[in-house]
Amino acid sequence: MTKKFEELDNTFNVESEIVSKETDSNLQKIESMKSSVEDIKKDYEYTRGNLYSLIEKGQEAINGILELAQESEMPRAYEVAGQLIKNVADATDKLMDLQKKLKDVEEDKSKGPTNVTNALFVGSTAELAKLLKNQDLKNDWFYSKINTSIAWTMEQ
């Protein structure tokens, strides 16, 4: 391949270099990102399945311990039932937290700011007045404040 360009190299009196493509490393990064997203989804589904299983088994255990507590009428059995109910409730809370965490992970962090506090209009005051008159503003107080400030700047 270098023989093809030797004549050009000699003509322009330069030396050619073979430059390796860097796209291989970029592809590896993209694939590693894809695999990390797939791993996150796998982990989420695995954890979710485990929590569902724990909650179902906990429900069965609660039914059994409550039956035992009613038959024996022993305070310790009721205490164990109460602890078991608390543990199942904690597992359901963990399931909800898992949903929130997955939503946070999947959110796109590249979004711009959602609230603009310092908006800047580039144009003349006449253009701004024309723009404001054409818009249907719902807040009359805001509209009156804008008109007042426009009139003040036109007097200056």
Secondary structure, 3 states (H helix, E strand, C coil): CHHHHHHHHHHHCCCCCCCCCCHHHHHHHHHHHHHHHHHHHHHHHHHHHHHHHHHHHHHHHHHHHHHHHHHHCCHHHHHHHHHHHHHHHHHHHHHHHHHHHHHHHHCCCCCCCCCCCCCCCCCCHHHHHHHHHHCCCCCHHHHHHHHHHHHHHHHC
